[in-house]
Amino acid sequence: MKIIRDIVCQVYYDTKSSGKIFELLNFYLPKYKPLNLDYTFRIDSEEGFSSNQEMIDYFVNTSNIDQTFYWNQSTDNPDNIYFGVNITNDNKTVFSLTIDGTIEQAEVYLNDLKQKLDSDIGFISFVNPAEYYNGIDFKNKYSF
């Protein structure tokens, strides 16, 4: 069984949802390392964020804005999962799981993420995430 580093499983989600982001983050990385509160900033002011929840809510509740977030977990993470969320400027979301594992494991993670998001649009790539302009572009490129 050959372990491949940095397999990226990405799945399209037709909307934005803080609840879904934290539900899946807690599922895949229950002991995740919170983001630094200066990870990103508001587009309309220099006011910082007081919590990860406030940061995610801001990008979910602001239309036509894009931002990518990545979380990791340093313990109890045998597949070295990184959980990613790309909120796109057309108010969609592309979720990602980056793992170190086999192709078979990646397919299991991809299908699990697709099921949890009720989506049939997903893609596996290696090292680099799939390239796309926004959510609809991802959907058009990776719908099979």
N, C-alpha and C positions, 0 to 999 in steps of 0.2 A: 504494500500500500504506500504509494508515493505522496508525501505531504507537499503541498504547493503553498507558498506564502502569498498573501495578499490576493485572495480570490474575492471579487466584489460581486455581491448579489444585490441587484437594484429592482425595486418594484414601484410602479406608478400608483398613486392614490389621487382620486379625482377632486379632492378638496384639501382644506387645511384644518387641522384639529389639534389643539394642545392636549386634549384628553387622549387622543390616539397616540400622539408622540410619547407621552409619559407612560401610557399603558404598555406600549411595546418596548420602550427603554427599560422599564422595570421588569418586563418579562425576560428580555435577552441579557440584560446586565443589572441584576438586582442590587449589586454593590457598586454601581457606577461611580466614577469620580465626577463630582459636579464641575460644571464649566466655571472658569474664572468670570467674575462679573464684568470684566472689561473685555470679554471675548469679542463683543461687537457693540455697536452703539446705535442709537436711534438716528433715523435719517433727518429728522426735523429739529433736533436739539442735541446738546452735549450732555443732557441729563443721563446719568448712569442707571443701572438696574440694581434693585435691592435683592433679587433672587433669580434663580434659573427659571422659575415659573413665570415671573414678570417678563423676563427676556423673551421666552418662547411665546407667551401671550401677545406681546407687542408685535412680533413678526406674523403671527397667525391672524391677528385682528387688524393689521394694516394691509390694505389692498395694494396690489401691483408693486410688490417689493420682493426682492429675493435675498435669501440668506441660507448658508449651509452651516450645520452644526455637526460635530463629531464627539462622541463620548467613548471612553474606554473604561476598563476595570482591571486593576492590577492583581487581584486575587480571585481564586475560584473561576478561572476563565481559560479552560484547557484548549479551546479552539482559537484563543487570542482574538476574540470578537471586538470589532469596533462598530458601534452603532451610529449611523449617519442619517441626517434628515436634510434634504434640500427643498426649502420652500421656494417655489418659483414665482417669477413676476406675473404669471397668469393665474395665480391663486390655486395652484396644484401643489402636490408634494411628491417627491421621489425619496423613498426610504431605502437605506442600504445597510447591509451587513457585510463587513470585510472580515474574512476569516483566514486562518492557516489550516488547511485540511486537504481532503481529497475532492475530486470532482463529484463523487457520490454524496459526500457531506454537503457540498455547495448546493447540489440539486435539492437535497432535503431542506436546507435553510431557505432556499429560494421559494420552494413550494409552500413551506410553512408560512413565510412572510406574505406570499400571495393570498393564502387562505385567510390569514388574520386581517388582511386589508380588503378582502373580497374583491380581488383584482386578478385579471388573467394576463396582465402586462408586466413582464419582468425580463431581466437580462443578466447573464453572468459574464463578467470580464475578468481579466487578470492584471494585477498591479494598478492599472489606471481605470477609474470609473468610466462608464459610457459617456460619450460626448453628446450633448443636446443643448438647445438654446433655452427651452422652457418646458413646462409639463406637457403641453400638446405636442411639441416636437418629440419628446421622449415617447409619448404614446404612439405617434405615427411611425417612428423608427423601429420600435421594439414590440409592436403588436404582431403576433404571428398567427 
